[in-house]
């Protein structure tokens, strides 16, 4: 068995090396980011070798990895954790730890299906972890408002799966190389299968929502929020497609509020649907979600890959109109603003150009401006959450998590 597998790897590698010589199977600029998730200790060194030789070795390693996975199936256990520092994790109490463990068990069970061809890839994808902030906040809010926790656990799982469904499609739209430290689904399986895997996850979302016993008003609130997420993504994609940088700060806040803030807002406000404070809490948490997105934008140019688990500078390649970019373009001199705009429009993967763009953004003072804005949003809207959510252990945990929005490292 081992010999036959070795033959497959070696033979396939020779096919790839011929392909590399004629059609650039792996672009040099992409190698390190593509293989770092699987071979973190060797990819950087191998990418410095002559192109043909490094391509041969790296592609052989990938074939070995895929071959090993194929012949050594294992029972995948979900190990998602809040991607926060040990100090921040220690801040969370026993209640959050217990809920988080239950979330992981429920997510693993949710991926079970008779259709193994998509159940296993989805189970692997969900096993990569993630912050799990949304389901955690959903259940904590249910506890704080004395709602049926079992019912809201179904909602929490559905919201987390919806979030991951959007990430699968978002990675395709952005042509991202990896997610949570591993190759994205469309890199592993190709775009058609990745789209279908996202669609499969979306069907599981509704299976859980329909089994949650929610009222029509609650379901309408969920659908409205899902729509807001899509609208936020549309604003971002259209700006990139139309090659415009005309967004002002308020338009960015609308984009981030819809794409990121609305789903987080739903998690905390859902127990108040039909009640006086629903809109007030939803709006406040949506603004806090903007702070969360600003921090994500900051991490994309200042973060540490080992903690962030995404390629630093991906937003530059994707040409995203982040708050950092909008500020930099307004505050750099004309020549430097034109240079930054040119790099963003090129969707380059060249590391030197990406570093240059990041340098220009930092030079403009955008990092300090964005961090200040995120802190300002938390200072302004956290008291609203404090005012509305009933006191108790669940509320204490909610407040800690929100404060982590701008202190996190991933």
MIMAR-236295 format. One record per residue: x, y, z of N, C-alpha, C in turn. Coordinates in pm, whole numbers, padded with zeros to 5 digits, always signed. Example, Ala and Ser with C-alpha at 12.3 -4.5 7.8 and 13.67 -1.06 7.14 Angstrom:
2
+01319-00569+00780+01230-00450+00780+01320-00330+00780;+01285-00225+00708+01367-00106+00714+01290+00003+00787;
//
This chain:
410
+00084-00121+00000+00000+00000+00000+00086+00125+00000;+00188+00128+00088+00276+00245+00096+00348+00267-00036;+00397+00157-00097+00471+00171-00223+00383+00227-00333;+00259+00177-00339+00169+00226-00444+00139+00374-00424;+00123+00416-00299+00096+00557-00272+00217+00642-00307;+00335+00592-00273+00457+00665-00305+00472+00682-00455;+00439+00575-00529+00447+00582-00675+00353+00689-00729;+00230+00694-00673+00133+00795-00718+00188+00935-00696;+00245+00958-00577+00299+01091-00545+00412+01128-00638;+00509+01036-00657+00626+01065-00740+00584+01085-00885;+00500+00994-00936+00457+01006-01075+00381+01136-01098;+00291+01168-01004+00214+01291-01017+00304+01413-01011;+00408+01405-00930+00500+01518-00917+00572+01545-01047;+00610+01439-01120+00678+01460-01248+00583+01522-01350;+00455+01484-01344+00357+01548-01431+00348+01696-01398;+00348+01726-01269+00336+01866-01226+00458+01947-01264;+00576+01888-01252+00697+01966-01285+00700+02001-01433;+00648+01910-01518+00639+01942-01660+00537+02053-01682;+00426+02042-01610+00322+02144-01620+00374+02279-01572;+00455+02275-01465+00512+02398-01410+00601+02467-01512;+00680+02387-01583+00774+02444-01679+00703+02511-01796;+00582+02466-01827+00515+02517-01946+00404+02616-01917;+00340+02602-01799+00222+02687-01777+00214+02748-01638;+00327+02754-01565+00330+02818-01433+00221+02765-01342;+00227+02635-01313+00126+02570-01227+00108+02644-01096;+00218+02686-01035+00211+02765-00913+00292+02891-00932;+00229+03007-00922+00302+03132-00936+00394+03150-00817;+00516+03196-00844+00615+03214-00739+00562+03302-00626;+00492+03410-00662+00444+03505-00562+00340+03443-00470;+00272+03335-00516+00166+03274-00437+00215+03161-00348;+00336+03112-00372+00377+02986-00309+00374+02990-00157;+00439+03092-00102+00452+03092+00044+00317+03100+00111;+00227+03188+00060+00096+03201+00122+00012+03076+00101;+00031+03007-00011-00049+02889-00039-00011+02772+00050;+00120+02754+00074+00164+02634+00144+00193+02655+00292;+00199+02780+00337+00227+02806+00478+00132+02735+00573;-00001+02731+00543-00091+02665+00637-00059+02518+00660;-00010+02448+00556+00020+02306+00570+00163+02280+00611;+00256+02364+00564+00398+02341+00590+00462+02470+00641;+00422+02517+00761+00467+02648+00810+00616+02660+00829;+00684+02549+00857+00827+02556+00886+00915+02546+00763;+00857+02508+00650+00941+02485+00533+00904+02569+00412;+00781+02623+00408+00738+02691+00286+00821+02814+00255;+00855+02892+00357+00932+03015+00332+01070+02984+00275;+01132+02876+00326+01265+02838+00278+01256+02784+00136;+01159+02696+00112+01146+02635-00020+01116+02737-00128;+01041+02841-00091+01005+02941-00191+01124+03025-00235;+01236+03015-00162+01356+03089-00200+01444+03009-00296;+01409+02881-00316+01484+02797-00410+01448+02835-00553;+01529+02793-00651+01495+02821-00790+01354+02775-00822;+01282+02853-00903+01139+02833-00926+01098+02691-00958;+01162+02628-01057+01121+02495-01101+01142+02392-00991;+01256+02402-00921+01289+02306-00817+01194+02320-00698;+01169+02446-00656+01080+02467-00542+00938+02426-00575;+00896+02451-00700+00761+02410-00740+00747+02259-00733;+00851+02187-00777+00849+02041-00773+00834+01991-00629;+00916+02045-00539+00913+01999-00399+00780+02033-00333;+00736+02157-00350+00613+02200-00284+00492+02124-00336;+00484+02105-00466+00371+02031-00520+00375+01885-00479;+00495+01829-00466+00507+01692-00417+00457+01682-00273;+00491+01783-00192+00445+01784-00053+00293+01789-00046;+00233+01873-00131+00087+01883-00131+00023+01752-00173;+00078+01690-00278+00024+01561-00321+00037+01457-00210;+00150+01460-00140+00167+01366-00028+00062+01392+00079;+00041+01522+00108-00056+01558+00211-00196+01511+00173;-00237+01539+00048-00369+01498+00003-00380+01346-00001;-00273+01279-00044-00272+01133-00050-00284+01074+00090;-00214+01135+00186-00218+01088+00324-00360+01101+00380;-00421+01217+00353-00557+01239+00402-00653+01137+00342;-00635+01110+00211-00725+01018+00142-00716+00877+00200;-00594+00832+00233-00576+00695+00279-00582+00681+00430;-00587+00793+00501-00590+00787+00647-00706+00870+00701;-00831+00832+00669-00944+00909+00720-00949+00901+00872;-00986+01011+00934-00996+01013+01079-01129+01073+01118;-01171+01047+01240-01291+01110+01292-01256+01252+01329;-01321+01347+01263-01289+01488+01284-01367+01540+01404;-01297+01597+01499-01361+01659+01614-01352+01809+01600;-01462+01877+01628-01459+02022+01621-01381+02077+01739;-01288+02166+01709-01205+02221+01814-01207+02373+01811;-01317+02431+01765-01326+02576+01753-01313+02643+01888;-01235+02746+01895-01218+02822+02018-01223+02969+01983;-01245+03050+02083-01230+03193+02062-01084+03220+02035;-01054+03275+01919-00915+03301+01883-00865+03426+01954;-00853+03415+02083-00811+03526+02166-00688+03483+02244;-00621+03579+02304-00503+03547+02383-00543+03467+02506;-00445+03398+02564-00472+03320+02686-00526+03411+02796;-00472+03532+02803-00518+03626+02905-00665+03661+02884;-00703+03683+02758-00842+03717+02729-00934+03599+02754;-00888+03479+02717-00969+03360+02744-00992+03343+02894;-00890+03373+02972-00902+03359+03117-01005+03455+03174;-01029+03566+03102-01126+03664+03149-01269+03610+03143;-01293+03517+03050-01427+03462+03037-01455+03365+03151;-01577+03368+03199-01611+03286+03314-01650+03145+03278;-01687+03070+03380-01726+02930+03364-01848+02917+03274;-01940+03013+03283-02061+03008+03202-02028+03007+03054;-01942+03099+03010-01906+03106+02868-01831+02981+02824;-01744+02929+02909-01669+02808+02875-01763+02690+02854;-01862+02679+02941-01960+02569+02930-02043+02583+02803;-02088+02705+02775-02167+02730+02655-02085+02701+02530;-01961+02745+02531-01873+02725+02414-01854+02577+02383;-01837+02498+02487-01820+02354+02468-01947+02293+02408;-02062+02339+02455-02189+02290+02402-02206+02330+02256;-02162+02451+02223-02169+02498+02084-02090+02406+01992;-01968+02371+02035-01884+02285+01952-01948+02148+01929;-02006+02093+02034-02071+01962+02022-02191+01969+01928;-02268+02076+01940-02387+02092+01855-02346+02117+01709;-02240+02193+01688-02193+02217+01551-02146+02088+01485;-02076+02006+01562-02030+01878+01508-02148+01791+01467;-02248+01786+01552-02367+01706+01523-02442+01762+01402;-02444+01895+01390-02515+01960+01280-02457+01923+01144;-02328+01890+01142-02262+01856+01015-02289+01712+00972;-02347+01631+01060-02377+01492+01024-02479+01489+00912;-02455+01405+00814-02547+01393+00701-02522+01262+00630;-02626+01211+00566-02609+01089+00486-02527+01119+00360;-02517+01247+00324-02440+01285+00206-02295+01312+00246;-02217+01205+00255-02081+01212+00306-01994+01305+00223;-02021+01312+00092-01936+01391+00003-01932+01539+00042;-02041+01592+00098-02031+01730+00145-02027+01740+00297;-02070+01635+00368-02068+01639+00514-01925+01644+00567;-01836+01563+00511-01698+01558+00561-01621+01688+00533;-01628+01744+00411-01561+01873+00389-01614+01984+00480;-01746+01985+00503-01802+02088+00590-01760+02067+00735;-01754+01942+00776-01711+01913+00913-01566+01956+00933;-01483+01930+00832-01343+01974+00841-01335+02126+00846;-01415+02192+00764-01414+02339+00758-01454+02398+00893;-01561+02345+00950-01607+02396+01079-01511+02361+01192;-01434+02253+01174-01339+02212+01278-01218+02303+01288;-01204+02394+01191-01089+02485+01193-01099+02589+01304;-01212+02595+01367-01229+02689+01477-01297+02816+01430;-01258+02925+01489-01327+03051+01468-01356+03110+01603;-01391+03235+01605-01409+03302+01734-01534+03258+01808;-01636+03212+01733-01762+03165+01792-01829+03274+01877;-01798+03399+01846-01856+03510+01922-02007+03516+01902;-02054+03494+01780-02196+03510+01751-02284+03409+01826;-02254+03279+01819-02339+03186+01895-02327+03205+02046;-02208+03242+02090-02189+03264+02234-02274+03381+02282;-02274+03490+02206-02355+03606+02243-02504+03574+02236;-02544+03493+02139-02686+03456+02124-02737+03384+02248;-02660+03287+02294-02704+03207+02409-02693+03288+02539;-02589+03368+02551-02577+03452+02670-02692+03552+02679;-02732+03608+02565-02844+03702+02565-02974+03631+02601;-02992+03509+02550-03111+03431+02586-03116+03407+02736;-03002+03372+02794-02996+03350+02939-03027+03479+03015;-02969+03588+02969-02989+03716+03037-03135+03758+03037;-03208+03722+02930-03348+03762+02917-03444+03648+02953;-03391+03543+03017-03473+03430+03063-03552+03364+02950;-03487+03350+02835-03548+03281+02722-03514+03131+02728;-03585+03052+02647-03561+02908+02638-03423+02885+02575;-03328+02841+02656-03189+02828+02610-03176+02720+02502;-03250+02611+02515-03244+02505+02414-03291+02558+02279;-03399+02635+02281-03450+02696+02158-03346+02789+02096;-03285+02872+02179-03189+02969+02128-03054+02905+02093;-03029+02787+02144-02908+02716+02101-02920+02677+01955;-03039+02634+01913-03063+02606+01771-03041+02730+01687;-03088+02844+01736-03069+02971+01665-02920+03006+01659;-02851+02987+01770-02708+03019+01777-02628+02937+01676;-02659+02808+01668-02590+02721+01572-02621+02764+01430;-02746+02800+01404-02785+02846+01270-02711+02973+01232;-02700+03066+01325-02631+03193+01298-02483+03168+01269;-02420+03080+01346-02279+03050+01322-02259+02984+01186;-02351+02897+01148-02341+02832+01017-02368+02931+00905;-02462+03023+00926-02485+03127+00825-02359+03212+00807;-02297+03248+00917-02172+03325+00911-02066+03250+00830;-02053+03121+00853-01953+03042+00780-01992+03021+00634;-02121+03010+00607-02168+03005+00468-02124+03130+00393;-02140+03247+00455-02099+03372+00389-01947+03376+00370;-01872+03317+00464-01726+03317+00452-01681+03231+00333;-01746+03117+00313-01711+03030+00200-01728+03105+00068;-01842+03173+00054-01867+03248-00069-01780+03374-00076;-01757+03437+00039-01672+03556+00045-01530+03524-00002;-01480+03408+00038-01345+03368-00002-01336+03348-00154;-01444+03300-00213-01447+03285-00359-01449+03422-00425;-01535+03511-00374-01547+03646-00431-01415+03723-00421;-01343+03701-00310-01216+03771-00289-01096+03694-00341;-01118+03570-00384-01010+03480-00426-00906+03466-00316;-00954+03450-00193-00863+03434-00078-00798+03296-00083;-00672+03291-00039-00597+03167-00046-00625+03073+00070;-00649+03128+00187-00676+03039+00300-00764+03104+00404;-00823+03020+00485-00915+03062+00591-00880+02985+00717;-00858+03058+00825-00823+02999+00954-00702+02907+00944;-00603+02955+00871-00476+02885+00865-00468+02769+00769;-00575+02743+00692-00573+02632+00596-00628+02681+00462;-00597+02609+00353-00646+02651+00222-00798+02665+00220;-00846+02770+00153-00990+02790+00142-01053+02676+00062;-01184+02661+00075-01251+02548+00011-01239+02551-00141;-01243+02670-00201-01234+02674-00347-01092+02645-00395;-00992+02668-00311-00856+02629-00346-00843+02476-00340;-00907+02416-00241-00898+02271-00223-00985+02194-00322;-01109+02241-00342-01205+02163-00421-01244+02227-00554;-01200+02350-00578-01243+02421-00698-01366+02505-00669;-01390+02605-00752-01499+02700-00727-01638+02635-00731;-01671+02553-00832-01807+02497-00835-01843+02417-00710;-01753+02329-00666-01782+02249-00547-01787+02335-00422;-01701+02436-00414-01700+02524-00297-01832+02601-00287;-01881+02650-00400-02011+02719-00400-02119+02625-00349;-02116+02502-00397-02218+02405-00357-02206+02368-00210;-02083+02362-00158-02065+02335-00015-02124+02449+00069;-02105+02573+00022-02167+02685+00090-02318+02675+00087;-02372+02639-00029-02517+02622-00041-02568+02513+00052;-02491+02404+00062-02530+02294+00151-02536+02342+00296;-02438+02424+00335-02437+02477+00471-02558+02567+00494;-02597+02642+00392-02712+02731+00404-02842+02653+00425;-02853+02535+00364-02973+02454+00386-02979+02404+00530;-02862+02375+00588-02858+02330+00728-02897+02444+00821;-02862+02567+00782-02903+02685+00860-03054+02685+00879;-03127+02667+00770-03273+02676+00778-03335+02554+00844;-03269+02442+00835-03318+02324+00908-03321+02353+01058;-03215+02420+01106-03208+02452+01249-03304+02564+01287;-03318+02664+01201-03409+02774+01232-03554+02726+01236;-03591+02640+01143-03729+02591+01140-03759+02496+01256;-03654+02437+01312-03673+02348+01427-03665+02422+01561;-03642+02553+01555-03623+02629+01679-03754+02678+01740;-03864+02663+01667-03993+02705+01721-04005+02856+01738;-03947+02931+01645-03949+03077+01655-04081+03135+01606;-04111+03255+01652-04231+03325+01606-04205+03383+01467;-04313+03424+01402-04300+03487+01270-04217+03615+01281;-04238+03692+01387-04162+03816+01405-04013+03788+01423;-03980+03683+01496-03839+03647+01514-03776+03602+01382;-03849+03521+01306-03798+03476+01176-03781+03594+01081;-03875+03689+01085-03863+03808+01000-03739+03890+01036;-03711+03900+01166-03592+03974+01210-03465+03906+01159;-03464+03774+01160-03348+03698+01111-03330+03718+00961;-03440+03707+00886-03433+03724+00740-03386+03865+00705;-03438+03965+00776-03398+04104+00751-03248+04122+00775;-03197+04059+00880-03054+04068+00909-02971+03998+00802;-03013+03880+00761-02942+03809+00654-02935+03897+00529;-03045+03967+00500-03048+04056+00384-02948+04170+00401;-02939+04225+00522-02845+04335+00547-02701+04290+00524;-02670+04168+00565-02534+04114+00543-02502+04113+00394;-02597+04066+00313-02576+04058+00169-02564+04197+00107;-02643+04292+00156-02635+04430+00106-02498+04490+00137;-02447+04465+00257-02314+04515+00293-02206+04460+00201;-02215+04331+00171-02120+04269+00079-02134+04328-00061;-02257+04357-00101-02281+04415-00234-02216+04552-00247;-02227+04634-00143-02166+04768-00145-02015+04755-00167;-01954+04662-00094-01810+04643-00104-01769+04592-00242;-01839+04491-00292-01804+04431-00420-01825+04529-00536;-01931+04610-00528-01959+04705-00636-01851+04813-00644;-01805+04859-00528-01699+04960-00527-01573+04906-00593;-01542+04779-00565-01424+04716-00626-01446+04696-00775;-01564+04645-00811-01595+04618-00952-01594+04745-01036;-01647+04853-00981-01656+04980-01054-01529+05064-01041;-01431+05011-00966-01301+05076-00947-01316+05219-00897;-01408+05236-00804-01430+05368-00746-01381+05375-00602;-01330+05491-00565-01288+05515-00427-01367+05631-00367;-01487+05651-00421-01568+05766-00382-01644+05748-00251;-01630+05632-00187-01699+05611-00060-01648+05710+00044;-01740+05768+00121-01696+05849+00234-01704+05764+00360;-01667+05821+00473-01663+05743+00597-01801+05687+00633;-01905+05766+00613-02040+05720+00648-02081+05600+00563;-02042+05602+00436-02073+05487+00349-01996+05364+00394;-01873+05384+00441-01798+05270+00495-01869+05216+00619;-01917+05304+00706-01986+05258+00827-02113+05182+00792;-02181+05224+00685-02299+05150+00639-02258+05011+00590;-02151+05007+00511-02099+04880+00460-02064+04785+00575;-01983+04834+00669-01938+04751+00781-02052+04717+00875;-02143+04813+00894-02258+04788+00981-02347+04678+00928;-02367+04678+00796-02449+04573+00735-02375+04439+00732;-02255+04442+00677-02182+04318+00652-02143+04247+00782;-02102+04322+00882-02051+04262+01006-02139+04292+01126;-02177+04419+01141-02248+04460+01261-02386+04402+01278;-02459+04386+01166-02599+04344+01177-02615+04205+01237;-02528+04111+01198-02541+03974+01249-02508+03968+01398;-02407+04044+01440-02373+04049+01582-02488+04114+01660;-02549+04218+01599-02662+04285+01663-02780+04190+01682;-02806+04109+01581-02915+04012+01590-02895+03918+01708;-02772+03874+01728-02742+03778+01835-02786+03830+01971;-02761+03957+01997-02794+04013+02128-02938+04063+02136;-02993+04110+02024-03125+04175+02029-03242+04080+02004;-03217+03963+01949-03327+03873+01912-03425+03844+02026;-03379+03825+02150-03476+03799+02258-03573+03914+02283;-03544+04032+02228-03630+04149+02251-03719+04181+02131;-03727+04092+02033-03813+04116+01917-03956+04143+01964;-04014+04252+01912-04150+04289+01949-04159+04370+02077;-04044+04397+02138-04043+04474+02263-03981+04612+02240;-04000+04697+02337-03963+04839+02323-03816+04862+02292;-03728+04787+02354-03585+04814+02342-03515+04739+02229;-03590+04667+02147-03526+04589+02040-03445+04680+01948;-03508+04782+01892-03440+04870+01797-03320+04940+01861;-03338+04985+01983-03230+05057+02052-03108+04968+02072;-03132+04843+02114-03021+04751+02136-02959+04709+02003;-03043+04683+01904-02993+04640+01772-02901+04746+01712;-02944+04871+01716-02863+04980+01659-02731+04995+01733;-02735+04987+01866-02613+05002+01946-02513+04891+01916;-02561+04767+01912-02469+04655+01888-02420+04655+01744;-02504+04701+01652-02460+04715+01513-02341+04810+01505;-02345+04918+01581-02233+05011+01584-02109+04946+01646;-02130+04865+01747-02018+04792+01807-01959+04692+01708;-02045+04638+01622-01998+04548+01516-01910+04620+01415;-01936+04748+01395-01848+04828+01308-01709+04837+01370;-01704+04854+01502-01574+04855+01571-01503+04722+01552;-01579+04612+01556-01524+04479+01533-01462+04470+01393;-01533+04524+01292-01483+04520+01154-01360+04609+01137;-01360+04725+01199-01244+04813+01192-01121+04742+01248;-01140+04672+01360-01028+04597+01418-00981+04489+01323;-01074+04425+01253-01036+04323+01155-00954+04384+01042;-00996+04503+00997-00921+04574+00893-00779+04606+00941;-00769+04646+01067-00637+04677+01125-00549+04553+01130;-00606+04442+01176-00529+04319+01187-00478+04272+01052;-00553+04303+00946-00513+04257+00813-00385+04324+00764;-00349+04437+00822-00222+04499+00781-00121+04508+00896;-00164+04482+01019-00071+04492+01132-00062+04363+01213;-00144+04262+01178-00152+04142+01260-00036+04045+01241;-00041+03939+01320+00057+03830+01317-00012+03708+01256;+00045+03654+01148-00019+03541+01079-00050+03426+01174;+00041+03396+01266+00022+03282+01355-00103+03297+01441;-00142+03421+01467-00262+03446+01547-00383+03478+01458;-00358+03553+01351-00465+03600+01263-00517+03489+01171;-00429+03398+01131-00463+03281+01048-00512+03318+00908;-00486+03439+00867-00513+03481+00729-00392+03558+00681;-00375+03563+00550-00258+03630+00496-00262+03779+00527;-00154+03830+00584-00145+03973+00611-00135+04047+00478;-00222+04146+00460-00221+04223+00336-00319+04175+00231;-00401+04075+00264-00501+04027+00168-00596+04138+00123;-00627+04229+00216-00718+04339+00181-00658+04428+00072;-00525+04434+00066-00459+04513-00039-00477+04443-00173;-00451+04313-00176-00469+04235-00299-00613+04243-00349;-00706+04236-00255-00848+04238-00292-00897+04379-00325;-00815+04480-00296-00853+04618-00326-00967+04669-00242;-00978+04623-00118-01091+04660-00033-01086+04807+00009;-01206+04865+00014-01219+05005+00057-01242+05008+00207;-01137+04982+00282-01146+04983+00428-01139+05126+00478;-01171+05144+00605-01159+05277+00666-01015+05325+00657;-00921+05234+00671-00779+05268+00662-00744+05324+00524;-00793+05258+00420-00765+05302+00283-00829+05437+00255;-00955+05453+00295-01025+05579+00269-00955+05696+00339;-00910+05673+00462-00839+05779+00535-00706+05810+00467;-00633+05705+00429-00502+05725+00367-00514+05805+00237;-00612+05772+00154-00629+05842+00027-00664+05989+00047;-00730+06020+00157-00766+06159+00186-00649+06238+00244;-00554+06169+00307-00451+06239+00384-00309+06228+00329;-00286+06140+00233-00156+06135+00166-00148+06247+00063;-00026+06285+00025-00016+06383-00083-00061+06320-00215;-00080+06401-00316-00141+06354-00441-00065+06238-00504;+00068+06246-00506+00148+06141-00570+00137+06009-00495;+00144+06016-00363+00139+05893-00283-00002+05833-00283;-00103+05918-00284-00241+05868-00292-00263+05797-00426;-00208+05854-00532-00219+05792-00665-00146+05659-00667;-00029+05653-00603+00048+05528-00597-00030+05420-00521;-00088+05456-00407-00166+05360-00329-00287+05311-00408;-00355+05404-00472-00472+05367-00552-00433+05271-00665;-00319+05296-00727-00272+05209-00835-00244+05067-00787;-00185+05054-00669-00157+04921-00613-00288+04848-00584;-00384+04919-00526-00513+04858-00493-00589+04814-00618;-00583+04894-00722-00653+04860-00847-00587+04745-00921;-00459+04722-00895-00386+04616-00966-00415+04477-00911;-00471+04470-00788-00497+04342-00721-00371+04255-00718;-00261+04319-00690-00132+04252-00693-00116+04150-00581;-00035+04047-00610+00006+03952-00507+00156+03965-00479;+00216+04065-00540+00358+04091-00520+00381+04142-00377;+00462+04070-00301+00480+04102-00160+00540+04241-00139;+00630+04282-00226+00692+04414-00210+00591+04526-00232;+00504+04509-00330+00401+04610-00354+00299+04614-00240;+00266+04498-00186+00174+04493-00072+00236+04564+00048;+00364+04537+00072+00434+04604+00182+00438+04755+00160;+00456+04796+00035+00459+04939+00004+00323+05003+00034;+00216+04936-00004+00082+04988+00023+00057+05001+00173;+00097+04898+00247+00081+04902+00393+00163+05016+00453;+00283+05036+00399+00369+05145+00447+00304+05281+00423;+00242+05298+00307+00174+05425+00276+00055+05447+00369;-00019+05341+00396-00134+05351+00486-00088+05392+00626;+00017+05328+00673+00070+05361+00806+00123+05504+00810;+00190+05544+00703+00248+05679+00695+00139+05786+00706;+00021+05756+00655-00088+05855+00653-00149+05880+00790;-00120+05791+00886-00182+05802+01017-00314+05727+01027;-00343+05644+00925-00471+05573+00920-00486+05471+01033;-00376+05408+01073-00384+05306+01179-00432+05370+01309;-00373+05482+01344-00412+05551+01467-00556+05602+01459;-00592+05653+01341-00729+05703+01322-00831+05591+01338;-00805+05477+01273-00900+05365+01278-00912+05307+01419;-00798+05292+01486-00802+05240+01623-00880+05335+01714;-00859+05464+01695-00930+05563+01774-01081+05557+01749;-01119+05539+01622-01261+05531+01588-01326+05407+01650;-01256+05294+01647-01309+05171+01706-01330+05189+01857;-01233+05249+01922-01244+05274+02066-01357+05371+02097;-01374+05469+02010-01481+05568+02027-01619+05502+02019;-01635+05411+01923-01763+05340+01908-01795+05255+02030;-01693+05187+02082-01714+05104+02201-01751+05192+02321;-01681+05303+02337-01709+05394+02449-01850+05451+02441;-01896+05478+02319-02028+05540+02302-02143+05442+02316;-02126+05320+02264-02241+05230+02255-02241+05116+02356;-02129+05087+02420-02129+04984+02524-02222+05020+02640;-02228+05148+02681-02322+05184+02789-02468+05156+02756;-02504+05159+02626-02642+05127+02587-02671+04980+02614;-02575+04894+02582-02589+04751+02611-02600+04731+02761;-02517+04801+02834-02517+04791+02981-02652+04832+03039;-02713+04931+02977-02842+04983+03024-02957+04885+02999;-02954+04817+02884-03069+04737+02842-03066+04592+02892;-02950+04530+02891-02943+04388+02928-02952+04373+03080;-03040+04285+03127-03058+04267+03272-02929+04221+03340;-02907+04263+03463-02784+04226+03534-02777+04076+03563;-02654+04028+03579-02634+03887+03608-02507+03835+03544;-02480+03708+03564-02357+03647+03513-02350+03653+03361;-02464+03628+03294-02465+03630+03148-02429+03769+03095;-02485+03872+03157-02454+04008+03114-02306+04039+03134;-02250+03996+03246-02107+04020+03272-02021+03961+03160;-02057+03841+03115-01982+03776+03008-01998+03851+02875;-02119+03897+02849-02145+03974+02726-02058+04099+02723;-02051+04169+02834-01973+04293+02839-01824+04265+02818;-01775+04155+02873-01634+04119+02853-01604+04091+02706;-01694+04017+02642-01672+03980+02502-01670+04104+02413;-01763+04196+02436-01768+04318+02354-01641+04401+02372;-01591+04408+02494-01467+04482+02518-01349+04420+02444;-01357+04289+02420-01251+04221+02346-01253+04254+02197;-01364+04311+02148-01376+04341+02006-01255+04418+01954;-01206+04513+02035-01097+04598+01987-00963+04562+02050;-00961+04455+02131-00835+04412+02194-00784+04280+02138;-00864+04217+02054-00830+04083+02005-00711+04086+01910;-00652+03968+01891-00537+03954+01802-00568+03867+01682;-00696+03824+01672-00737+03739+01559-00882+03764+01526;
//
